[in-house]
Amino acid sequence: MSQSEYLNQVLERVQVQHSLIDKVYQEMSKVVVGQKYMLERLLMGLLSGGHILLEGVPGLAKTTTVQALAQTLKADFKRIQFTPDLLPADLVGTQIYSPKTGDFYIKKGPVFANIVLADEINRAPAKVQSALLEAMQERQVTIGDETFNLEEPFLVLATQNPVEQEGTYPLPEAQVDRFMLKLHVDYPTRDEELEIMNRMAYARKETVEPVLGMEEISTMRSVINDIHVDEKVNHYIVDLVNATRNPQSYGIKDLDGLIEYGASPRASIFLNKLARVYAFLQGRAFVIPNDIKSIGTDVLRHRVIISFEAEAEEKTSEDIIEKVFDSIPVP
């Protein structure tokens, strides 16, 4: 089979599945106004099996959007409100003694769900974050001496307030790196806010219908796996990630001393995965370099750790990532 024939076959499968994606958008728009960027990225996390961290000030519909996505799926959904007094057992579950039988039995926690909303994740202490880390990375939970596998799909969608706010703990770098995407959620436009006010102030409630089941998600993931990524695009991805570690090797002199740590190899893996998902959402059977640029900042912003010198110069990780993308030649 020639490459063009292969791409045509994949394109036919992409087009068949794309109508379901449109239905998901339609259902979510019943309760979420605007926020197309956030909706698209949440779907990308679902289809790639990657966890997502949403950061923004309170009141920007982060929790509402995640709940709306869960309602469009025929899946188990749990919401966990993270607080300073939360314990690991409140998250994963615990062993409980039964006086009648004289034995211990396992009571599973809310992390045993397909979609877990970790609300205000940076308000809980380190012990709780460590318990969540095993679930996110290994897709399993250990309670006592027993280890339980989590069912697919398993997706942690976490919201956090900016670290500068009262009562927040910075998340450990190891845990932040487990999130495939970190999104910055911004304020709505004037017109969007007017519509939000008209909907919410008059308590006009809409019902979101489930349109996607586990079988449909599995089929979409299979199609996404077959989306073509040219070898030149793969080299482009690796060059971008390497440039965050060794900018001098790529002739980027403006970044000397500004980067404490560059992106980990997870960044390369996630860029490849998400580029295929992004191409799928655009209705294509192949990845183009612009797909990498579209999702690059969300994949890299929490993986590029800036130095004190960069902070003194009021540079952000986004500034550094933008410089890298401007400097690496596009294939």
ZADO-1210 file (C-alpha; in nm, 4 decimals, padded with zeros to 6 digits):
<atoms>
<atom x="00.0000" y="00.0000" z="00.0000" code="MET" pos="1"/>
<atom x="00.1368" y="00.3419" z="-00.0950" code="SER" pos="2"/>
<atom x="00.1602" y="00.6212" z="00.1601" code="GLN" pos="3"/>
<atom x="-00.1141" y="00.8224" z="-00.0097" code="SER" pos="4"/>
<atom x="-00.3506" y="00.5226" z="00.0021" code="GLU" pos="5"/>
<atom x="-00.2680" y="00.4709" z="00.3698" code="TYR" pos="6"/>
<atom x="-00.3340" y="00.8378" z="00.4501" code="LEU" pos="7"/>
<atom x="-00.6665" y="00.8270" z="00.2644" code="ASN" pos="8"/>
<atom x="-00.7755" y="00.5260" z="00.4683" code="GLN" pos="9"/>
<atom x="-00.6804" y="00.7006" z="00.7946" code="VAL" pos="10"/>
<atom x="-00.8560" y="01.0193" z="00.6801" code="LEU" pos="11"/>
<atom x="-01.1806" y="00.8271" z="00.6210" code="GLU" pos="12"/>
<atom x="-01.1639" y="00.6912" z="00.9763" code="ARG" pos="13"/>
<atom x="-01.0860" y="01.0373" z="01.1151" code="VAL" pos="14"/>
<atom x="-01.3889" y="01.1875" z="00.9397" code="GLN" pos="15"/>
<atom x="-01.6206" y="00.9149" z="01.0726" code="VAL" pos="16"/>
<atom x="-01.5117" y="00.9829" z="01.4326" code="GLN" pos="17"/>
<atom x="-01.5080" y="01.3610" z="01.3976" code="HIS" pos="18"/>
<atom x="-01.8880" y="01.3903" z="01.4140" code="SER" pos="19"/>
<atom x="-01.8789" y="01.2562" z="01.7713" code="LEU" pos="20"/>
<atom x="-01.6301" y="01.5281" z="01.8690" code="ILE" pos="21"/>
<atom x="-01.8697" y="01.7917" z="01.7350" code="ASP" pos="22"/>
<atom x="-02.1450" y="01.6439" z="01.9558" code="LYS" pos="23"/>
<atom x="-01.9204" y="01.6704" z="02.2625" code="VAL" pos="24"/>
<atom x="-01.8569" y="02.0395" z="02.1876" code="TYR" pos="25"/>
<atom x="-02.2301" y="02.0987" z="02.1413" code="GLN" pos="26"/>
<atom x="-02.3196" y="01.9353" z="02.4730" code="GLU" pos="27"/>
<atom x="-02.0476" y="02.1160" z="02.6684" code="MET" pos="28"/>
<atom x="-02.1449" y="02.4529" z="02.5202" code="SER" pos="29"/>
<atom x="-02.4831" y="02.4146" z="02.6966" code="LYS" pos="30"/>
<atom x="-02.3153" y="02.4967" z="03.0283" code="VAL" pos="31"/>
<atom x="-01.9798" y="02.6481" z="02.9300" code="VAL" pos="32"/>
<atom x="-01.9645" y="02.9838" z="02.7513" code="VAL" pos="33"/>
<atom x="-01.6586" y="03.0402" z="02.5325" code="GLY" pos="34"/>
<atom x="-01.3402" y="02.8781" z="02.6665" code="GLN" pos="35"/>
<atom x="-01.2860" y="02.6964" z="02.3332" code="LYS" pos="36"/>
<atom x="-00.9152" y="02.6654" z="02.4145" code="TYR" pos="37"/>
<atom x="-00.9843" y="02.4935" z="02.7479" code="MET" pos="38"/>
<atom x="-01.2512" y="02.2624" z="02.5994" code="LEU" pos="39"/>
<atom x="-01.0186" y="02.1545" z="02.3191" code="GLU" pos="40"/>
<atom x="-00.7267" y="02.0871" z="02.5542" code="ARG" pos="41"/>
<atom x="-00.9437" y="01.8820" z="02.7911" code="LEU" pos="42"/>
<atom x="-01.0556" y="01.6660" z="02.4987" code="LEU" pos="43"/>
<atom x="-00.6923" y="01.6268" z="02.3942" code="MET" pos="44"/>
<atom x="-00.6068" y="01.4983" z="02.7402" code="GLY" pos="45"/>
<atom x="-00.8937" y="01.2507" z="02.7284" code="LEU" pos="46"/>
<atom x="-00.8003" y="01.1174" z="02.3841" code="LEU" pos="47"/>
<atom x="-00.4287" y="01.0896" z="02.4645" code="SER" pos="48"/>
<atom x="-00.4719" y="00.9534" z="02.8162" code="GLY" pos="49"/>
<atom x="-00.2784" y="01.2411" z="02.9746" code="GLY" pos="50"/>
<atom x="-00.3481" y="01.4346" z="03.2928" code="HIS" pos="51"/>
<atom x="-00.4133" y="01.8090" z="03.2784" code="ILE" pos="52"/>
<atom x="-00.3436" y="02.0924" z="03.5216" code="LEU" pos="53"/>
<atom x="-00.5619" y="02.4025" z="03.4890" code="LEU" pos="54"/>
<atom x="-00.4389" y="02.7196" z="03.6575" code="GLU" pos="55"/>
<atom x="-00.6412" y="03.0361" z="03.7024" code="GLY" pos="56"/>
<atom x="-00.7968" y="03.2602" z="03.9612" code="VAL" pos="57"/>
<atom x="-01.1232" y="03.1410" z="04.1224" code="PRO" pos="58"/>
<atom x="-01.4455" y="03.1854" z="03.9263" code="GLY" pos="59"/>
<atom x="-01.3286" y="03.1099" z="03.5705" code="LEU" pos="60"/>
<atom x="-01.5435" y="02.7951" z="03.5247" code="ALA" pos="61"/>
<atom x="-01.2544" y="02.5486" z="03.5573" code="LYS" pos="62"/>
<atom x="-01.4545" y="02.3107" z="03.7764" code="THR" pos="63"/>
<atom x="-01.7734" y="02.3617" z="03.5726" code="THR" pos="64"/>
<atom x="-01.5929" y="02.2766" z="03.2481" code="THR" pos="65"/>
<atom x="-01.4409" y="01.9562" z="03.3863" code="VAL" pos="66"/>
<atom x="-01.7792" y="01.8464" z="03.5227" code="GLN" pos="67"/>
<atom x="-01.9407" y="01.9203" z="03.1853" code="ALA" pos="68"/>
<atom x="-01.6817" y="01.7045" z="03.0077" code="LEU" pos="69"/>
<atom x="-01.7470" y="01.4200" z="03.2514" code="ALA" pos="70"/>
<atom x="-02.1213" y="01.4472" z="03.1882" code="GLN" pos="71"/>
<atom x="-02.0697" y="01.4024" z="02.8119" code="THR" pos="72"/>
<atom x="-01.9007" y="01.0682" z="02.8821" code="LEU" pos="73"/>
<atom x="-02.0540" y="00.7401" z="02.9888" code="LYS" pos="74"/>
<atom x="-01.7888" y="00.7152" z="03.2583" code="ALA" pos="75"/>
<atom x="-01.7427" y="00.7183" z="03.6341" code="ASP" pos="76"/>
<atom x="-01.6627" y="01.0662" z="03.7679" code="PHE" pos="77"/>
<atom x="-01.5461" y="01.1760" z="04.1131" code="LYS" pos="78"/>
<atom x="-01.4656" y="01.5208" z="04.2494" code="ARG" pos="79"/>
<atom x="-01.2163" y="01.5652" z="04.5340" code="ILE" pos="80"/>
<atom x="-01.1924" y="01.8993" z="04.7117" code="GLN" pos="81"/>
<atom x="-00.8293" y="01.9363" z="04.8214" code="PHE" pos="82"/>
<atom x="-00.7871" y="02.1041" z="05.1613" code="THR" pos="83"/>
<atom x="-00.4923" y="02.1429" z="05.4039" code="PRO" pos="84"/>
<atom x="-00.6346" y="01.8722" z="05.6352" code="ASP" pos="85"/>
<atom x="-00.6897" y="01.6115" z="05.3593" code="LEU" pos="86"/>
<atom x="-00.5266" y="01.2725" z="05.4279" code="LEU" pos="87"/>
<atom x="-00.3938" y="01.0164" z="05.1743" code="PRO" pos="88"/>
<atom x="-00.6647" y="00.7713" z="05.2899" code="ALA" pos="89"/>
<atom x="-00.9314" y="01.0279" z="05.1941" code="ASP" pos="90"/>
<atom x="-00.7974" y="01.0036" z="04.8402" code="LEU" pos="91"/>
<atom x="-00.7045" y="00.6395" z="04.7759" code="VAL" pos="92"/>
<atom x="-00.9033" y="00.4580" z="05.0443" code="GLY" pos="93"/>
<atom x="-00.8098" y="00.2594" z="05.3537" code="THR" pos="94"/>
<atom x="-00.8371" y="-00.0699" z="05.5404" code="GLN" pos="95"/>
<atom x="-01.1314" y="-00.0898" z="05.7807" code="ILE" pos="96"/>
<atom x="-01.1648" y="-00.3434" z="06.0616" code="TYR" pos="97"/>
<atom x="-01.4893" y="-00.5389" z="06.0809" code="SER" pos="98"/>
<atom x="-01.5698" y="-00.6481" z="06.4402" code="PRO" pos="99"/>
<atom x="-01.8177" y="-00.9079" z="06.3115" code="LYS" pos="100"/>
<atom x="-01.5698" y="-01.1035" z="06.1016" code="THR" pos="101"/>
<atom x="-01.2497" y="-00.9971" z="06.2757" code="GLY" pos="102"/>
<atom x="-01.0980" y="-00.9135" z="05.9358" code="ASP" pos="103"/>
<atom x="-00.9952" y="-00.5989" z="05.7564" code="PHE" pos="104"/>
<atom x="-01.1667" y="-00.5001" z="05.4331" code="TYR" pos="105"/>
<atom x="-01.0726" y="-00.2391" z="05.1735" code="ILE" pos="106"/>
<atom x="-01.2811" y="00.0737" z="05.1319" code="LYS" pos="107"/>
<atom x="-01.1763" y="00.2309" z="04.8025" code="LYS" pos="108"/>
<atom x="-01.1411" y="00.6061" z="04.7774" code="GLY" pos="109"/>
<atom x="-01.2645" y="00.8517" z="04.5117" code="PRO" pos="110"/>
<atom x="-00.9495" y="00.8082" z="04.3012" code="VAL" pos="111"/>
<atom x="-01.1083" y="00.4849" z="04.1712" code="PHE" pos="112"/>
<atom x="-01.2931" y="00.6561" z="03.8870" code="ALA" pos="113"/>
<atom x="-01.2411" y="00.7175" z="03.5155" code="ASN" pos="114"/>
<atom x="-01.2240" y="01.0941" z="03.5542" code="ILE" pos="115"/>
<atom x="-01.1011" y="01.2463" z="03.8798" code="VAL" pos="116"/>
<atom x="-01.1401" y="01.6196" z="03.9350" code="LEU" pos="117"/>
<atom x="-00.8742" y="01.7266" z="04.1848" code="ALA" pos="118"/>
<atom x="-01.0151" y="02.0659" z="04.2791" code="ASP" pos="119"/>
<atom x="-00.7657" y="02.3244" z="04.4107" code="GLU" pos="120"/>
<atom x="-00.4937" y="02.0579" z="04.4122" code="ILE" pos="121"/>
<atom x="-00.2280" y="02.2914" z="04.5508" code="ASN" pos="122"/>
<atom x="-00.4130" y="02.3390" z="04.8811" code="ARG" pos="123"/>
<atom x="-00.3237" y="01.9891" z="05.0084" code="ALA" pos="124"/>
<atom x="00.0069" y="01.8932" z="05.1783" code="PRO" pos="125"/>
<atom x="00.2899" y="01.6805" z="05.0370" code="ALA" pos="126"/>
<atom x="00.1678" y="01.3434" z="05.1754" code="LYS" pos="127"/>
<atom x="-00.1533" y="01.3691" z="04.9740" code="VAL" pos="128"/>
<atom x="00.0375" y="01.4720" z="04.6613" code="GLN" pos="129"/>
<atom x="00.2607" y="01.1633" z="04.6995" code="SER" pos="130"/>
<atom x="-00.0442" y="00.9361" z="04.7162" code="ALA" pos="131"/>
<atom x="-00.1829" y="01.0908" z="04.3991" code="LEU" pos="132"/>
<atom x="00.1541" y="01.0572" z="04.2247" code="LEU" pos="133"/>
<atom x="00.1395" y="00.6749" z="04.2192" code="GLU" pos="134"/>
<atom x="-00.2105" y="00.6800" z="04.0709" code="ALA" pos="135"/>
<atom x="-00.1106" y="00.9308" z="03.8015" code="MET" pos="136"/>
<atom x="00.2140" y="00.7635" z="03.6961" code="GLN" pos="137"/>
<atom x="00.1595" y="00.3907" z="03.7550" code="GLU" pos="138"/>
<atom x="-00.2204" y="00.3854" z="03.7060" code="ARG" pos="139"/>
<atom x="-00.2400" y="00.1869" z="04.0282" code="GLN" pos="140"/>
<atom x="-00.3080" y="00.2420" z="04.3996" code="VAL" pos="141"/>
<atom x="-00.1542" y="00.0645" z="04.6975" code="THR" pos="142"/>
<atom x="-00.3680" y="00.0229" z="05.0119" code="ILE" pos="143"/>
<atom x="-00.1941" y="-00.1713" z="05.2885" code="GLY" pos="144"/>
<atom x="-00.0286" y="-00.4718" z="05.1242" code="ASP" pos="145"/>
<atom x="-00.2586" y="-00.4777" z="04.8214" code="GLU" pos="146"/>
<atom x="-00.2130" y="-00.3029" z="04.4888" code="THR" pos="147"/>
<atom x="-00.5142" y="-00.2218" z="04.2703" code="PHE" pos="148"/>
<atom x="-00.5006" y="-00.1300" z="03.9029" code="ASN" pos="149"/>
<atom x="-00.7094" y="00.1669" z="03.7929" code="LEU" pos="150"/>
<atom x="-00.9516" y="00.1205" z="03.5039" code="GLU" pos="151"/>
<atom x="-00.8973" y="00.2887" z="03.1684" code="GLU" pos="152"/>
<atom x="-00.9528" y="00.5609" z="03.0854" code="PRO" pos="153"/>
<atom x="-00.8051" y="00.7162" z="03.3997" code="PHE" pos="154"/>
<atom x="-00.7666" y="01.0896" z="03.3830" code="LEU" pos="155"/>
<atom x="-00.6767" y="01.3408" z="03.6540" code="VAL" pos="156"/>
<atom x="-00.8015" y="01.6889" z="03.5726" code="LEU" pos="157"/>
<atom x="-00.6632" y="01.9180" z="03.8398" code="ALA" pos="158"/>
<atom x="-00.7394" y="02.2830" z="03.9056" code="THR" pos="159"/>
<atom x="-00.5166" y="02.5153" z="04.1024" code="GLN" pos="160"/>
<atom x="-00.5131" y="02.8771" z="04.2063" code="ASN" pos="161"/>
<atom x="-00.2011" y="03.0870" z="04.1409" code="PRO" pos="162"/>
<atom x="00.0694" y="03.0010" z="04.3961" code="VAL" pos="163"/>
<atom x="00.0782" y="03.3597" z="04.5217" code="GLU" pos="164"/>
<atom x="-00.2693" y="03.3200" z="04.6732" code="GLN" pos="165"/>
<atom x="-00.3265" y="03.2533" z="05.0435" code="GLU" pos="166"/>
<atom x="-00.3206" y="02.8915" z="05.1629" code="GLY" pos="167"/>
<atom x="-00.1537" y="02.7321" z="04.8575" code="THR" pos="168"/>
<atom x="00.1427" y="02.4930" z="04.8435" code="TYR" pos="169"/>
<atom x="00.3686" y="02.4744" z="04.5369" code="PRO" pos="170"/>
<atom x="00.3354" y="02.1304" z="04.3752" code="LEU" pos="171"/>
<atom x="00.6529" y="01.9134" z="04.3661" code="PRO" pos="172"/>
<atom x="00.8341" y="01.9270" z="04.0300" code="GLU" pos="173"/>
<atom x="00.8069" y="01.5462" z="03.9987" code="ALA" pos="174"/>
<atom x="00.4302" y="01.5678" z="04.0190" code="GLN" pos="175"/>
<atom x="00.3968" y="01.8688" z="03.7887" code="VAL" pos="176"/>
<atom x="00.5983" y="01.6779" z="03.5264" code="ASP" pos="177"/>
<atom x="00.3339" y="01.4012" z="03.5301" code="ARG" pos="178"/>
<atom x="00.0774" y="01.6432" z="03.3911" code="PHE" pos="179"/>
<atom x="00.0759" y="01.6241" z="03.0138" code="MET" pos="180"/>
<atom x="-00.0560" y="01.9801" z="02.9811" code="LEU" pos="181"/>
<atom x="-00.0630" y="02.2862" z="03.2004" code="LYS" pos="182"/>
<atom x="-00.3248" y="02.5371" z="03.0916" code="LEU" pos="183"/>
<atom x="-00.3528" y="02.9019" z="03.1890" code="HIS" pos="184"/>
<atom x="-00.7228" y="02.9867" z="03.2046" code="VAL" pos="185"/>
<atom x="-00.7969" y="03.3518" z="03.1372" code="ASP" pos="186"/>
<atom x="-01.0946" y="03.5813" z="03.1909" code="TYR" pos="187"/>
<atom x="-01.3844" y="03.5674" z="02.9406" code="PRO" pos="188"/>
<atom x="-01.4361" y="03.8398" z="02.6828" code="THR" pos="189"/>
<atom x="-01.6977" y="04.1109" z="02.7427" code="ARG" pos="190"/>
<atom x="-01.9578" y="03.9393" z="02.5200" code="ASP" pos="191"/>
<atom x="-01.8922" y="03.6007" z="02.6810" code="GLU" pos="192"/>
<atom x="-01.9302" y="03.7492" z="03.0282" code="GLU" pos="193"/>
<atom x="-02.2616" y="03.9069" z="02.9275" code="LEU" pos="194"/>
<atom x="-02.3897" y="03.5661" z="02.8174" code="GLU" pos="195"/>
<atom x="-02.2596" y="03.4038" z="03.1380" code="ILE" pos="196"/>
<atom x="-02.4439" y="03.6636" z="03.3445" code="MET" pos="197"/>
<atom x="-02.7683" y="03.6150" z="03.1508" code="ASN" pos="198"/>
<atom x="-02.7497" y="03.2376" z="03.1924" code="ARG" pos="199"/>
<atom x="-02.6399" y="03.2132" z="03.5544" code="MET" pos="200"/>
<atom x="-02.8084" y="03.5139" z="03.7121" code="ALA" pos="201"/>
<atom x="-03.1495" y="03.3817" z="03.6030" code="TYR" pos="202"/>
<atom x="-03.0728" y="03.0196" z="03.6956" code="ALA" pos="203"/>
<atom x="-03.1321" y="02.8811" z="03.3469" code="ARG" pos="204"/>
<atom x="-03.0156" y="02.5231" z="03.3862" code="LYS" pos="205"/>
<atom x="-02.9227" y="02.3025" z="03.0930" code="GLU" pos="206"/>
<atom x="-02.8840" y="01.9240" z="03.0976" code="THR" pos="207"/>
<atom x="-02.5725" y="01.7756" z="02.9394" code="VAL" pos="208"/>
<atom x="-02.6330" y="01.4411" z="02.7675" code="GLU" pos="209"/>
<atom x="-02.3672" y="01.1665" z="02.7521" code="PRO" pos="210"/>
<atom x="-02.2512" y="01.1127" z="02.3934" code="VAL" pos="211"/>
<atom x="-01.9212" y="00.9222" z="02.4297" code="LEU" pos="212"/>
<atom x="-01.8706" y="00.5768" z="02.5763" code="GLY" pos="213"/>
<atom x="-01.5544" y="00.3802" z="02.6500" code="MET" pos="214"/>
<atom x="-01.5832" y="00.1994" z="02.3166" code="GLU" pos="215"/>
<atom x="-01.5924" y="00.5239" z="02.1177" code="GLU" pos="216"/>
<atom x="-01.2948" y="00.6640" z="02.3103" code="ILE" pos="217"/>
<atom x="-01.0987" y="00.3447" z="02.2467" code="SER" pos="218"/>
<atom x="-01.1801" y="00.3633" z="01.8725" code="THR" pos="219"/>
<atom x="-01.0699" y="00.7275" z="01.8548" code="MET" pos="220"/>
<atom x="-00.7429" y="00.6461" z="02.0293" code="ARG" pos="221"/>
<atom x="-00.6839" y="00.3689" z="01.7756" code="SER" pos="222"/>
<atom x="-00.7369" y="00.6136" z="01.4870" code="VAL" pos="223"/>
<atom x="-00.5045" y="00.8695" z="01.6508" code="ILE" pos="224"/>
<atom x="-00.2303" y="00.6050" z="01.6785" code="ASN" pos="225"/>
<atom x="-00.2415" y="00.5645" z="01.2999" code="ASP" pos="226"/>
<atom x="-00.2063" y="00.9359" z="01.2224" code="ILE" pos="227"/>
<atom x="00.1176" y="00.9891" z="01.0312" code="HIS" pos="228"/>
<atom x="00.4121" y="01.1806" z="01.1789" code="VAL" pos="229"/>
<atom x="00.6943" y="01.2476" z="00.9313" code="ASP" pos="230"/>
<atom x="01.0487" y="01.1755" z="01.0503" code="GLU" pos="231"/>
<atom x="01.1408" y="01.5418" z="00.9943" code="LYS" pos="232"/>
<atom x="00.8638" y="01.6439" z="01.2339" code="VAL" pos="233"/>
<atom x="00.9969" y="01.3989" z="01.4941" code="ASN" pos="234"/>
<atom x="01.3436" y="01.5526" z="01.4595" code="HIS" pos="235"/>
<atom x="01.1848" y="01.8980" z="01.4986" code="TYR" pos="236"/>
<atom x="01.0211" y="01.7866" z="01.8265" code="ILE" pos="237"/>
<atom x="01.3472" y="01.6493" z="01.9668" code="VAL" pos="238"/>
<atom x="01.5381" y="01.9643" z="01.8639" code="ASP" pos="239"/>
<atom x="01.2823" y="02.1856" z="02.0408" code="LEU" pos="240"/>
<atom x="01.3062" y="01.9878" z="02.3646" code="VAL" pos="241"/>
<atom x="01.6861" y="01.9650" z="02.3479" code="ASN" pos="242"/>
<atom x="01.7100" y="02.3388" z="02.2925" code="ALA" pos="243"/>
<atom x="01.5454" y="02.3974" z="02.6328" code="THR" pos="244"/>
<atom x="01.8351" y="02.2058" z="02.7910" code="ARG" pos="245"/>
<atom x="02.1263" y="02.3219" z="02.5753" code="ASN" pos="246"/>
<atom x="02.0270" y="02.6465" z="02.4010" code="PRO" pos="247"/>
<atom x="02.3926" y="02.7230" z="02.3195" code="GLN" pos="248"/>
<atom x="02.4142" y="02.4092" z="02.1015" code="SER" pos="249"/>
<atom x="02.1452" y="02.5616" z="01.8791" code="TYR" pos="250"/>
<atom x="02.2999" y="02.9073" z="01.8682" code="GLY" pos="251"/>
<atom x="02.0429" y="03.0616" z="02.1064" code="ILE" pos="252"/>
<atom x="02.2681" y="03.2937" z="02.3074" code="LYS" pos="253"/>
<atom x="01.9950" y="03.5105" z="02.4598" code="ASP" pos="254"/>
<atom x="01.9009" y="03.2302" z="02.7014" code="LEU" pos="255"/>
<atom x="02.2408" y="03.1930" z="02.8731" code="ASP" pos="256"/>
<atom x="02.1865" y="03.1579" z="03.2484" code="GLY" pos="257"/>
<atom x="01.8070" y="03.1864" z="03.2264" code="LEU" pos="258"/>
<atom x="01.7215" y="02.8135" z="03.2355" code="ILE" pos="259"/>
<atom x="01.7705" y="02.6146" z="03.5566" code="GLU" pos="260"/>
<atom x="01.6349" y="02.2873" z="03.4134" code="TYR" pos="261"/>
<atom x="01.5170" y="02.2045" z="03.0645" code="GLY" pos="262"/>
<atom x="01.2244" y="01.9836" z="02.9647" code="ALA" pos="263"/>
<atom x="01.2392" y="01.6107" z="03.0403" code="SER" pos="264"/>
<atom x="01.2032" y="01.3342" z="02.7764" code="PRO" pos="265"/>
<atom x="00.8335" y="01.3216" z="02.8680" code="ARG" pos="266"/>
<atom x="00.8019" y="01.6477" z="02.6755" code="ALA" pos="267"/>
<atom x="00.9113" y="01.4789" z="02.3491" code="SER" pos="268"/>
<atom x="00.6717" y="01.1889" z="02.4041" code="ILE" pos="269"/>
<atom x="00.3799" y="01.4173" z="02.4874" code="PHE" pos="270"/>
<atom x="00.4482" y="01.6541" z="02.1972" code="LEU" pos="271"/>
<atom x="00.4334" y="01.3609" z="01.9544" code="ASN" pos="272"/>
<atom x="00.1139" y="01.2196" z="02.1108" code="LYS" pos="273"/>
<atom x="-00.0648" y="01.5528" z="02.1345" code="LEU" pos="274"/>
<atom x="00.0351" y="01.6618" z="01.7860" code="ALA" pos="275"/>
<atom x="-00.1461" y="01.3541" z="01.6517" code="ARG" pos="276"/>
<atom x="-00.4503" y="01.4300" z="01.8685" code="VAL" pos="277"/>
<atom x="-00.4477" y="01.7927" z="01.7522" code="TYR" pos="278"/>
<atom x="-00.4310" y="01.6800" z="01.3870" code="ALA" pos="279"/>
<atom x="-00.7250" y="01.4467" z="01.4558" code="PHE" pos="280"/>
<atom x="-00.9312" y="01.7322" z="01.6018" code="LEU" pos="281"/>
<atom x="-00.8541" y="01.9386" z="01.2918" code="GLN" pos="282"/>
<atom x="-00.9738" y="01.6503" z="01.0710" code="GLY" pos="283"/>
<atom x="-00.6316" y="01.5567" z="00.9287" code="ARG" pos="284"/>
<atom x="-00.4559" y="01.2217" z="00.8896" code="ALA" pos="285"/>
<atom x="-00.1051" y="01.3653" z="00.9301" code="PHE" pos="286"/>
<atom x="00.0838" y="01.6055" z="01.1559" code="VAL" pos="287"/>
<atom x="00.2258" y="01.9379" z="01.0372" code="ILE" pos="288"/>
<atom x="00.4870" y="02.1515" z="01.2220" code="PRO" pos="289"/>
<atom x="00.2210" y="02.4082" z="01.3101" code="ASN" pos="290"/>
<atom x="00.0489" y="02.1418" z="01.5239" code="ASP" pos="291"/>
<atom x="00.3636" y="02.1293" z="01.7403" code="ILE" pos="292"/>
<atom x="00.3619" y="02.5079" z="01.7734" code="LYS" pos="293"/>
<atom x="-00.0061" y="02.5111" z="01.8672" code="SER" pos="294"/>
<atom x="00.0352" y="02.2788" z="02.1647" code="ILE" pos="295"/>
<atom x="00.4024" y="02.3374" z="02.2456" code="GLY" pos="296"/>
<atom x="00.3669" y="02.6037" z="02.5143" code="THR" pos="297"/>
<atom x="00.1063" y="02.4023" z="02.7092" code="ASP" pos="298"/>
<atom x="00.3367" y="02.0974" z="02.7102" code="VAL" pos="299"/>
<atom x="00.6555" y="02.2852" z="02.7992" code="LEU" pos="300"/>
<atom x="00.5585" y="02.5736" z="03.0304" code="ARG" pos="301"/>
<atom x="00.5720" y="02.3627" z="03.3481" code="HIS" pos="302"/>
<atom x="00.8786" y="02.1642" z="03.2386" code="ARG" pos="303"/>
<atom x="01.1129" y="02.4536" z="03.1690" code="VAL" pos="304"/>
<atom x="01.2302" y="02.5745" z="03.5113" code="ILE" pos="305"/>
<atom x="01.3712" y="02.9268" z="03.5011" code="ILE" pos="306"/>
<atom x="01.6671" y="03.0504" z="03.7072" code="SER" pos="307"/>
<atom x="01.6806" y="03.3298" z="03.9652" code="PHE" pos="308"/>
<atom x="01.8505" y="03.5401" z="03.6999" code="GLU" pos="309"/>
<atom x="01.5497" y="03.4986" z="03.4703" code="ALA" pos="310"/>
<atom x="01.3155" y="03.5964" z="03.7544" code="GLU" pos="311"/>
<atom x="01.5279" y="03.9048" z="03.8230" code="ALA" pos="312"/>
<atom x="01.4917" y="04.0000" z="03.4565" code="GLU" pos="313"/>
<atom x="01.1158" y="03.9346" z="03.4827" code="GLU" pos="314"/>
<atom x="01.1335" y="03.6548" z="03.2256" code="LYS" pos="315"/>
<atom x="00.8830" y="03.3679" z="03.2324" code="THR" pos="316"/>
<atom x="00.9060" y="03.0119" z="03.1042" code="SER" pos="317"/>
<atom x="00.6665" y="03.1179" z="02.8254" code="GLU" pos="318"/>
<atom x="00.9171" y="03.3841" z="02.7118" code="ASP" pos="319"/>
<atom x="01.1922" y="03.1226" z="02.6935" code="ILE" pos="320"/>
<atom x="00.9725" y="02.8735" z="02.5070" code="ILE" pos="321"/>
<atom x="00.8731" y="03.1428" z="02.2558" code="GLU" pos="322"/>
<atom x="01.2419" y="03.2197" z="02.1951" code="LYS" pos="323"/>
<atom x="01.3158" y="02.8505" z="02.1374" code="VAL" pos="324"/>
<atom x="01.0312" y="02.8145" z="01.8887" code="PHE" pos="325"/>
<atom x="01.1470" y="03.1270" z="01.7033" code="ASP" pos="326"/>
<atom x="01.5057" y="02.9951" z="01.6821" code="SER" pos="327"/>
<atom x="01.4619" y="02.6304" z="01.5754" code="ILE" pos="328"/>
<atom x="01.4149" y="02.5979" z="01.1967" code="PRO" pos="329"/>
<atom x="01.0763" y="02.4587" z="01.0911" code="VAL" pos="330"/>
<atom x="01.1053" y="02.1513" z="00.8621" code="PRO" pos="331"/>
</atoms>
